[in-house]
């Protein structure tokens, strides 16, 4: 193998490694973004459940007030 062929092979390998690093970095960024969104989704889900309980309490209070009136 000549020096030119080795240089081309090395350059192709370096290019492939660079692309791999870029793809892995994008993958990691997307994974982190998904995890953050999943955490936010869980928080929002809990807020919804809590608010449903609050609304049920208001309904029960309203019914109780109507019975007393």
PyMOL Python script that loads the backbone (N, CA, C, O; Angstrom):
from pymol import cmd

cmd.read_pdbstr("""\
ATOM      1  N   UNK A   1       0.853  -1.167   0.000  1.00  0.00           N
ATOM      2  CA  UNK A   1       0.000   0.000   0.000  1.00  0.00           C
ATOM      3  C   UNK A   1       0.903   1.236   0.000  1.00  0.00           C
ATOM      4  O   UNK A   1       1.850   1.333   0.780  1.00  0.00           O
ATOM      5  N   UNK A   2       0.591   2.163  -0.881  1.00  0.00           N
ATOM      6  CA  UNK A   2       1.413   3.365  -0.995  1.00  0.00           C
ATOM      7  C   UNK A   2       1.018   4.367   0.084  1.00  0.00           C
ATOM      8  O   UNK A   2      -0.005   4.221   0.753  1.00  0.00           O
ATOM      9  N   UNK A   3       1.851   5.380   0.232  1.00  0.00           N
ATOM     10  CA  UNK A   3       1.574   6.424   1.224  1.00  0.00           C
ATOM     11  C   UNK A   3       0.266   7.147   0.903  1.00  0.00           C
ATOM     12  O   UNK A   3      -0.490   7.498   1.809  1.00  0.00           O
ATOM     13  N   UNK A   4       0.000   7.367  -0.373  1.00  0.00           N
ATOM     14  CA  UNK A   4      -1.215   8.056  -0.794  1.00  0.00           C
ATOM     15  C   UNK A   4      -2.439   7.240  -0.401  1.00  0.00           C
ATOM     16  O   UNK A   4      -3.423   7.793   0.091  1.00  0.00           O
ATOM     17  N   UNK A   5      -2.384   5.919  -0.615  1.00  0.00           N
ATOM     18  CA  UNK A   5      -3.511   5.055  -0.261  1.00  0.00           C
ATOM     19  C   UNK A   5      -3.737   5.053   1.249  1.00  0.00           C
ATOM     20  O   UNK A   5      -4.876   5.062   1.717  1.00  0.00           O
ATOM     21  N   UNK A   6      -2.632   5.040   2.009  1.00  0.00           N
ATOM     22  CA  UNK A   6      -2.752   5.066   3.472  1.00  0.00           C
ATOM     23  C   UNK A   6      -3.366   6.385   3.928  1.00  0.00           C
ATOM     24  O   UNK A   6      -4.184   6.405   4.848  1.00  0.00           O
ATOM     25  N   UNK A   7      -2.971   7.495   3.285  1.00  0.00           N
ATOM     26  CA  UNK A   7      -3.514   8.804   3.641  1.00  0.00           C
ATOM     27  C   UNK A   7      -5.015   8.849   3.361  1.00  0.00           C
ATOM     28  O   UNK A   7      -5.792   9.326   4.187  1.00  0.00           O
ATOM     29  N   UNK A   8      -5.413   8.355   2.202  1.00  0.00           N
ATOM     30  CA  UNK A   8      -6.830   8.346   1.832  1.00  0.00           C
ATOM     31  C   UNK A   8      -7.609   7.482   2.814  1.00  0.00           C
ATOM     32  O   UNK A   8      -8.688   7.865   3.265  1.00  0.00           O
ATOM     33  N   UNK A   9      -7.052   6.297   3.150  1.00  0.00           N
ATOM     34  CA  UNK A   9      -7.712   5.385   4.082  1.00  0.00           C
ATOM     35  C   UNK A   9      -7.849   6.041   5.454  1.00  0.00           C
ATOM     36  O   UNK A   9      -8.899   5.942   6.089  1.00  0.00           O
ATOM     37  N   UNK A  10      -6.813   6.695   5.899  1.00  0.00           N
ATOM     38  CA  UNK A  10      -6.839   7.367   7.187  1.00  0.00           C
ATOM     39  C   UNK A  10      -7.852   8.508   7.156  1.00  0.00           C
ATOM     40  O   UNK A  10      -8.602   8.704   8.112  1.00  0.00           O
ATOM     41  N   UNK A  11      -7.870   9.248   6.075  1.00  0.00           N
ATOM     42  CA  UNK A  11      -8.812  10.350   5.949  1.00  0.00           C
ATOM     43  C   UNK A  11     -10.240   9.829   5.961  1.00  0.00           C
ATOM     44  O   UNK A  11     -11.099  10.410   6.624  1.00  0.00           O
ATOM     45  N   UNK A  12     -10.509   8.755   5.247  1.00  0.00           N
ATOM     46  CA  UNK A  12     -11.848   8.168   5.237  1.00  0.00           C
ATOM     47  C   UNK A  12     -12.233   7.679   6.635  1.00  0.00           C
ATOM     48  O   UNK A  12     -13.375   7.836   7.066  1.00  0.00           O
ATOM     49  N   UNK A  13     -11.269   7.088   7.331  1.00  0.00           N
ATOM     50  CA  UNK A  13     -11.533   6.610   8.682  1.00  0.00           C
ATOM     51  C   UNK A  13     -11.801   7.790   9.610  1.00  0.00           C
ATOM     52  O   UNK A  13     -12.707   7.724  10.440  1.00  0.00           O
ATOM     53  N   UNK A  14     -11.039   8.853   9.484  1.00  0.00           N
ATOM     54  CA  UNK A  14     -11.244  10.038  10.310  1.00  0.00           C
ATOM     55  C   UNK A  14     -12.613  10.655  10.024  1.00  0.00           C
ATOM     56  O   UNK A  14     -13.313  11.088  10.940  1.00  0.00           O
ATOM     57  N   UNK A  15     -12.981  10.690   8.760  1.00  0.00           N
ATOM     58  CA  UNK A  15     -14.283  11.222   8.369  1.00  0.00           C
ATOM     59  C   UNK A  15     -15.404  10.378   8.972  1.00  0.00           C
ATOM     60  O   UNK A  15     -16.380  10.911   9.500  1.00  0.00           O
ATOM     61  N   UNK A  16     -15.252   9.058   8.886  1.00  0.00           N
ATOM     62  CA  UNK A  16     -16.258   8.150   9.441  1.00  0.00           C
ATOM     63  C   UNK A  16     -16.350   8.304  10.957  1.00  0.00           C
ATOM     64  O   UNK A  16     -17.448   8.282  11.514  1.00  0.00           O
ATOM     65  N   UNK A  17     -15.218   8.458  11.624  1.00  0.00           N
ATOM     66  CA  UNK A  17     -15.224   8.659  13.072  1.00  0.00           C
ATOM     67  C   UNK A  17     -15.899   9.981  13.438  1.00  0.00           C
ATOM     68  O   UNK A  17     -16.639  10.065  14.418  1.00  0.00           O
ATOM     69  N   UNK A  18     -15.634  10.994  12.644  1.00  0.00           N
ATOM     70  CA  UNK A  18     -16.264  12.299  12.875  1.00  0.00           C
ATOM     71  C   UNK A  18     -17.770  12.221  12.738  1.00  0.00           C
ATOM     72  O   UNK A  18     -18.502  12.787  13.550  1.00  0.00           O
ATOM     73  N   UNK A  19     -18.240  11.518  11.707  1.00  0.00           N
ATOM     74  CA  UNK A  19     -19.681  11.350  11.508  1.00  0.00           C
ATOM     75  C   UNK A  19     -20.287  10.557  12.659  1.00  0.00           C
ATOM     76  O   UNK A  19     -21.375  10.876  13.137  1.00  0.00           O
ATOM     77  N   UNK A  20     -19.578   9.524  13.100  1.00  0.00           N
ATOM     78  CA  UNK A  20     -20.073   8.703  14.210  1.00  0.00           C
ATOM     79  C   UNK A  20     -20.193   9.544  15.475  1.00  0.00           C
ATOM     80  O   UNK A  20     -21.195   9.453  16.184  1.00  0.00           O
ATOM     81  N   UNK A  21     -19.206  10.344  15.760  1.00  0.00           N
ATOM     82  CA  UNK A  21     -19.248  11.214  16.939  1.00  0.00           C
ATOM     83  C   UNK A  21     -20.428  12.174  16.860  1.00  0.00           C
ATOM     84  O   UNK A  21     -21.119  12.408  17.852  1.00  0.00           O
ATOM     85  N   UNK A  22     -20.650  12.723  15.681  1.00  0.00           N
ATOM     86  CA  UNK A  22     -21.752  13.657  15.483  1.00  0.00           C
ATOM     87  C   UNK A  22     -23.101  12.958  15.713  1.00  0.00           C
ATOM     88  O   UNK A  22     -23.982  13.512  16.371  1.00  0.00           O
ATOM     89  N   UNK A  23     -23.259  11.755  15.175  1.00  0.00           N
ATOM     90  CA  UNK A  23     -24.506  11.018  15.347  1.00  0.00           C
ATOM     91  C   UNK A  23     -24.728  10.635  16.803  1.00  0.00           C
ATOM     92  O   UNK A  23     -25.848  10.721  17.307  1.00  0.00           O
ATOM     93  N   UNK A  24     -23.671  10.214  17.478  1.00  0.00           N
ATOM     94  CA  UNK A  24     -23.793   9.854  18.894  1.00  0.00           C
ATOM     95  C   UNK A  24     -24.169  11.087  19.710  1.00  0.00           C
ATOM     96  O   UNK A  24     -24.992  10.999  20.621  1.00  0.00           O
ATOM     97  N   UNK A  25     -23.578  12.226  19.393  1.00  0.00           N
ATOM     98  CA  UNK A  25     -23.898  13.468  20.091  1.00  0.00           C
ATOM     99  C   UNK A  25     -25.367  13.851  19.883  1.00  0.00           C
ATOM    100  O   UNK A  25     -26.051  14.237  20.831  1.00  0.00           O
ATOM    101  N   UNK A  26     -25.849  13.743  18.641  1.00  0.00           N
ATOM    102  CA  UNK A  26     -27.257  14.035  18.354  1.00  0.00           C
ATOM    103  C   UNK A  26     -28.175  13.073  19.107  1.00  0.00           C
ATOM    104  O   UNK A  26     -29.195  13.479  19.664  1.00  0.00           O
ATOM    105  N   UNK A  27     -27.804  11.809  19.114  1.00  0.00           N
ATOM    106  CA  UNK A  27     -28.577  10.796  19.834  1.00  0.00           C
ATOM    107  C   UNK A  27     -28.668  11.157  21.310  1.00  0.00           C
ATOM    108  O   UNK A  27     -29.748  11.110  21.898  1.00  0.00           O
ATOM    109  N   UNK A  28     -27.548  11.515  21.902  1.00  0.00           N
ATOM    110  CA  UNK A  28     -27.524  11.857  23.326  1.00  0.00           C
ATOM    111  C   UNK A  28     -28.358  13.106  23.617  1.00  0.00           C
ATOM    112  O   UNK A  28     -29.055  13.166  24.630  1.00  0.00           O
ATOM    113  N   UNK A  29     -28.287  14.093  22.737  1.00  0.00           N
ATOM    114  CA  UNK A  29     -29.081  15.308  22.910  1.00  0.00           C
ATOM    115  C   UNK A  29     -30.573  15.000  22.833  1.00  0.00           C
ATOM    116  O   UNK A  29     -31.359  15.494  23.642  1.00  0.00           O
ATOM    117  N   UNK A  30     -30.955  14.185  21.862  1.00  0.00           N
ATOM    118  CA  UNK A  30     -32.363  13.809  21.724  1.00  0.00           C
ATOM    119  C   UNK A  30     -32.839  12.984  22.916  1.00  0.00           C
ATOM    120  O   UNK A  30     -33.954  13.172  23.404  1.00  0.00           O
ATOM    121  N   UNK A  31     -31.998  12.082  23.375  1.00  0.00           N
ATOM    122  CA  UNK A  31     -32.343  11.263  24.538  1.00  0.00           C
ATOM    123  C   UNK A  31     -32.566  12.148  25.756  1.00  0.00           C
ATOM    124  O   UNK A  31     -33.516  11.944  26.512  1.00  0.00           O
ATOM    125  N   UNK A  32     -31.696  13.123  25.943  1.00  0.00           N
ATOM    126  CA  UNK A  32     -31.829  14.041  27.071  1.00  0.00           C
ATOM    127  C   UNK A  32     -33.105  14.879  26.933  1.00  0.00           C
ATOM    128  O   UNK A  32     -33.820  15.086  27.913  1.00  0.00           O
ATOM    129  N   UNK A  33     -33.387  15.355  25.732  1.00  0.00           N
ATOM    130  CA  UNK A  33     -34.593  16.156  25.502  1.00  0.00           C
ATOM    131  C   UNK A  33     -35.846  15.323  25.785  1.00  0.00           C
ATOM    132  O   UNK A  33     -36.795  15.814  26.396  1.00  0.00           O
ATOM    133  N   UNK A  34     -35.848  14.076  25.346  1.00  0.00           N
ATOM    134  CA  UNK A  34     -36.988  13.190  25.586  1.00  0.00           C
ATOM    135  C   UNK A  34     -37.163  12.962  27.083  1.00  0.00           C
ATOM    136  O   UNK A  34     -38.286  12.988  27.587  1.00  0.00           O
ATOM    137  N   UNK A  35     -36.071  12.741  27.792  1.00  0.00           N
ATOM    138  CA  UNK A  35     -36.137  12.514  29.235  1.00  0.00           C
ATOM    139  C   UNK A  35     -36.701  13.745  29.946  1.00  0.00           C
ATOM    140  O   UNK A  35     -37.530  13.621  30.847  1.00  0.00           O
ATOM    141  N   UNK A  36     -36.251  14.921  29.540  1.00  0.00           N
ATOM    142  CA  UNK A  36     -36.754  16.158  30.139  1.00  0.00           C
ATOM    143  C   UNK A  36     -38.247  16.321  29.870  1.00  0.00           C
ATOM    144  O   UNK A  36     -39.000  16.719  30.759  1.00  0.00           O
ATOM    145  N   UNK A  37     -38.675  16.015  28.648  1.00  0.00           N
ATOM    146  CA  UNK A  37     -40.089  16.121  28.303  1.00  0.00           C
ATOM    147  C   UNK A  37     -40.923  15.080  29.058  1.00  0.00           C
ATOM    148  O   UNK A  37     -42.046  15.367  29.472  1.00  0.00           O
ATOM    149  N   UNK A  38     -40.380  13.883  29.236  1.00  0.00           N
ATOM    150  CA  UNK A  38     -41.082  12.856  30.008  1.00  0.00           C
ATOM    151  C   UNK A  38     -41.247  13.294  31.458  1.00  0.00           C
ATOM    152  O   UNK A  38     -42.288  13.053  32.071  1.00  0.00           O
ATOM    153  N   UNK A  39     -40.214  13.940  32.007  1.00  0.00           N
ATOM    154  CA  UNK A  39     -40.308  14.449  33.374  1.00  0.00           C
ATOM    155  C   UNK A  39     -41.381  15.530  33.467  1.00  0.00           C
ATOM    156  O   UNK A  39     -42.174  15.544  34.408  1.00  0.00           O
ATOM    157  N   UNK A  40     -41.403  16.422  32.502  1.00  0.00           N
ATOM    158  CA  UNK A  40     -42.414  17.486  32.484  1.00  0.00           C
ATOM    159  C   UNK A  40     -43.813  16.899  32.333  1.00  0.00           C
ATOM    160  O   UNK A  40     -44.762  17.365  32.964  1.00  0.00           O
ATOM    161  N   UNK A  41     -43.937  15.872  31.491  1.00  0.00           N
ATOM    162  CA  UNK A  41     -45.217  15.203  31.300  1.00  0.00           C
ATOM    163  C   UNK A  41     -45.701  14.586  32.611  1.00  0.00           C
ATOM    164  O   UNK A  41     -46.881  14.694  32.946  1.00  0.00           O
ATOM    165  N   UNK A  42     -44.818  13.951  33.342  1.00  0.00           N
ATOM    166  CA  UNK A  42     -45.184  13.342  34.626  1.00  0.00           C
ATOM    167  C   UNK A  42     -45.627  14.420  35.615  1.00  0.00           C
ATOM    168  O   UNK A  42     -46.599  14.225  36.345  1.00  0.00           O
ATOM    169  N   UNK A  43     -44.923  15.555  35.646  1.00  0.00           N
ATOM    170  CA  UNK A  43     -45.316  16.660  36.523  1.00  0.00           C
ATOM    171  C   UNK A  43     -46.709  17.159  36.164  1.00  0.00           C
ATOM    172  O   UNK A  43     -47.549  17.364  37.040  1.00  0.00           O
ATOM    173  N   UNK A  44     -46.945  17.350  34.888  1.00  0.00           N
ATOM    174  CA  UNK A  44     -48.236  17.850  34.428  1.00  0.00           C
ATOM    175  C   UNK A  44     -49.352  16.852  34.731  1.00  0.00           C
ATOM    176  O   UNK A  44     -50.453  17.241  35.121  1.00  0.00           O
ATOM    177  N   UNK A  45     -49.063  15.578  34.552  1.00  0.00           N
ATOM    178  CA  UNK A  45     -50.048  14.541  34.855  1.00  0.00           C
ATOM    179  C   UNK A  45     -50.435  14.615  36.330  1.00  0.00           C
ATOM    180  O   UNK A  45     -51.616  14.526  36.668  1.00  0.00           O
ATOM    181  N   UNK A  46     -49.451  14.775  37.205  1.00  0.00           N
ATOM    182  CA  UNK A  46     -49.731  14.893  38.637  1.00  0.00           C
ATOM    183  C   UNK A  46     -50.563  16.143  38.936  1.00  0.00           C
ATOM    184  O   UNK A  46     -51.474  16.107  39.763  1.00  0.00           O
ATOM    185  N   UNK A  47     -50.246  17.230  38.267  1.00  0.00           N
ATOM    186  CA  UNK A  47     -51.009  18.465  38.463  1.00  0.00           C
ATOM    187  C   UNK A  47     -52.465  18.271  38.047  1.00  0.00           C
ATOM    188  O   UNK A  47     -53.375  18.770  38.709  1.00  0.00           O
ATOM    189  N   UNK A  48     -52.681  17.552  36.959  1.00  0.00           N
ATOM    190  CA  UNK A  48     -54.043  17.290  36.480  1.00  0.00           C
ATOM    191  C   UNK A  48     -54.809  16.461  37.505  1.00  0.00           C
ATOM    192  O   UNK A  48     -55.955  16.774  37.829  1.00  0.00           O
ATOM    193  N   UNK A  49     -54.180  15.408  38.014  1.00  0.00           N
ATOM    194  CA  UNK A  49     -54.832  14.548  39.002  1.00  0.00           C
ATOM    195  C   UNK A  49     -55.171  15.353  40.259  1.00  0.00           C
ATOM    196  O   UNK A  49     -56.268  15.225  40.803  1.00  0.00           O
ATOM    197  N   UNK A  50     -54.236  16.173  40.715  1.00  0.00           N
ATOM    198  CA  UNK A  50     -54.491  16.998  41.893  1.00  0.00           C
ATOM    199  C   UNK A  50     -55.642  17.966  41.635  1.00  0.00           C
ATOM    200  O   UNK A  50     -56.492  18.169  42.502  1.00  0.00           O
ATOM    201  N   UNK A  51     -55.667  18.555  40.463  1.00  0.00           N
ATOM    202  CA  UNK A  51     -56.717  19.522  40.142  1.00  0.00           C
ATOM    203  C   UNK A  51     -58.081  18.832  40.013  1.00  0.00           C
ATOM    204  O   UNK A  51     -59.107  19.410  40.372  1.00  0.00           O
ATOM    205  N   UNK A  52     -58.087  17.621  39.510  1.00  0.00           N
ATOM    206  CA  UNK A  52     -59.345  16.871  39.441  1.00  0.00           C
ATOM    207  C   UNK A  52     -59.905  16.654  40.845  1.00  0.00           C
ATOM    208  O   UNK A  52     -61.108  16.776  41.075  1.00  0.00           O
ATOM    209  N   UNK A  53     -59.011  16.332  41.777  1.00  0.00           N
ATOM    210  CA  UNK A  53     -59.437  16.170  43.175  1.00  0.00           C
ATOM    211  C   UNK A  53     -59.993  17.465  43.736  1.00  0.00           C
ATOM    212  O   UNK A  53     -61.004  17.466  44.438  1.00  0.00           O
ATOM    213  N   UNK A  54     -59.335  18.555  43.425  1.00  0.00           N
ATOM    214  CA  UNK A  54     -59.796  19.877  43.862  1.00  0.00           C
ATOM    215  C   UNK A  54     -61.187  20.175  43.295  1.00  0.00           C
ATOM    216  O   UNK A  54     -62.062  20.661  44.012  1.00  0.00           O
ATOM    217  N   UNK A  55     -61.384  19.884  42.016  1.00  0.00           N
ATOM    218  CA  UNK A  55     -62.677  20.148  41.374  1.00  0.00           C
ATOM    219  C   UNK A  55     -63.771  19.258  41.972  1.00  0.00           C
ATOM    220  O   UNK A  55     -64.905  19.707  42.142  1.00  0.00           O
ATOM    221  N   UNK A  56     -63.444  18.011  42.289  1.00  0.00           N
ATOM    222  CA  UNK A  56     -64.417  17.125  42.927  1.00  0.00           C
ATOM    223  C   UNK A  56     -64.794  17.675  44.301  1.00  0.00           C
ATOM    224  O   UNK A  56     -65.956  17.617  44.704  1.00  0.00           O
ATOM    225  N   UNK A  57     -63.814  18.203  45.007  1.00  0.00           N
ATOM    226  CA  UNK A  57     -64.082  18.812  46.308  1.00  0.00           C
ATOM    227  C   UNK A  57     -65.012  20.009  46.180  1.00  0.00           C
ATOM    228  O   UNK A  57     -65.913  20.188  46.999  1.00  0.00           O
ATOM    229  N   UNK A  58     -64.800  20.822  45.166  1.00  0.00           N
ATOM    230  CA  UNK A  58     -65.686  21.968  44.933  1.00  0.00           C
ATOM    231  C   UNK A  58     -67.104  21.511  44.628  1.00  0.00           C
ATOM    232  O   UNK A  58     -68.072  22.082  45.131  1.00  0.00           O
ATOM    233  N   UNK A  59     -67.220  20.472  43.796  1.00  0.00           N
ATOM    234  CA  UNK A  59     -68.542  19.927  43.472  1.00  0.00           C
ATOM    235  C   UNK A  59     -69.231  19.410  44.736  1.00  0.00           C
ATOM    236  O   UNK A  59     -70.417  19.658  44.950  1.00  0.00           O
ATOM    237  N   UNK A  60     -68.482  18.695  45.564  1.00  0.00           N
ATOM    238  CA  UNK A  60     -69.062  18.153  46.794  1.00  0.00           C
ATOM    239  C   UNK A  60     -69.493  19.276  47.725  1.00  0.00           C
ATOM    240  O   UNK A  60     -70.537  19.188  48.372  1.00  0.00           O
ATOM    241  N   UNK A  61     -68.693  20.322  47.792  1.00  0.00           N
ATOM    242  CA  UNK A  61     -69.017  21.478  48.631  1.00  0.00           C
ATOM    243  C   UNK A  61     -70.293  22.167  48.107  1.00  0.00           C
ATOM    244  O   UNK A  61     -71.162  22.560  48.885  1.00  0.00           O
ATOM    245  N   UNK A  62     -70.382  22.300  46.815  1.00  0.00           N
ATOM    246  CA  UNK A  62     -71.555  22.938  46.197  1.00  0.00           C
ATOM    247  C   UNK A  62     -72.810  22.130  46.481  1.00  0.00           C
ATOM    248  O   UNK A  62     -73.854  22.696  46.807  1.00  0.00           O
ATOM    249  N   UNK A  63     -72.717  20.815  46.360  1.00  0.00           N
ATOM    250  CA  UNK A  63     -73.868  19.948  46.651  1.00  0.00           C
ATOM    251  C   UNK A  63     -74.267  20.056  48.116  1.00  0.00           C
ATOM    252  O   UNK A  63     -75.450  20.105  48.452  1.00  0.00           O
ATOM    253  N   UNK A  64     -73.270  20.093  48.972  1.00  0.00           N
ATOM    254  CA  UNK A  64     -73.530  20.193  50.415  1.00  0.00           C
ATOM    255  C   UNK A  64     -74.214  21.519  50.743  1.00  0.00           C
ATOM    256  O   UNK A  64     -75.143  21.563  51.550  1.00  0.00           O
ATOM    257  N   UNK A  65     -73.754  22.589  50.118  1.00  0.00           N
ATOM    258  CA  UNK A  65     -74.345  23.916  50.352  1.00  0.00           C
ATOM    259  C   UNK A  65     -75.781  23.969  49.852  1.00  0.00           C
ATOM    260  O   UNK A  65     -76.630  24.607  50.474  1.00  0.00           O
ATOM    261  N   UNK A  66     -76.062  23.304  48.731  1.00  0.00           N
ATOM    262  CA  UNK A  66     -77.426  23.290  48.183  1.00  0.00           C
ATOM    263  C   UNK A  66     -78.373  22.532  49.101  1.00  0.00           C
ATOM    264  O   UNK A  66     -79.535  22.915  49.240  1.00  0.00           O
ATOM    265  N   UNK A  67     -77.891  21.453  49.733  1.00  0.00           N
ATOM    266  CA  UNK A  67     -78.721  20.654  50.629  1.00  0.00           C
ATOM    267  C   UNK A  67     -79.051  21.444  51.890  1.00  0.00           C
ATOM    268  O   UNK A  67     -80.153  21.342  52.430  1.00  0.00           O
ATOM    269  N   UNK A  68     -78.081  22.232  52.350  1.00  0.00           N
ATOM    270  CA  UNK A  68     -78.271  23.004  53.573  1.00  0.00           C
ATOM    271  C   UNK A  68     -79.187  24.210  53.353  1.00  0.00           C
ATOM    272  O   UNK A  68     -79.764  24.742  54.302  1.00  0.00           O
ATOM    273  N   UNK A  69     -79.315  24.631  52.106  1.00  0.00           N
ATOM    274  CA  UNK A  69     -80.104  25.846  51.849  1.00  0.00           C
ATOM    275  C   UNK A  69     -81.580  25.605  51.771  1.00  0.00           C
ATOM    276  O   UNK A  69     -82.349  26.543  51.561  1.00  0.00           O
TER     277      UNK A  69
END
""", "prot")
cmd.dss("prot")
cmd.show_as("cartoon", "prot")
cmd.util.cbc("prot")
cmd.orient("prot")
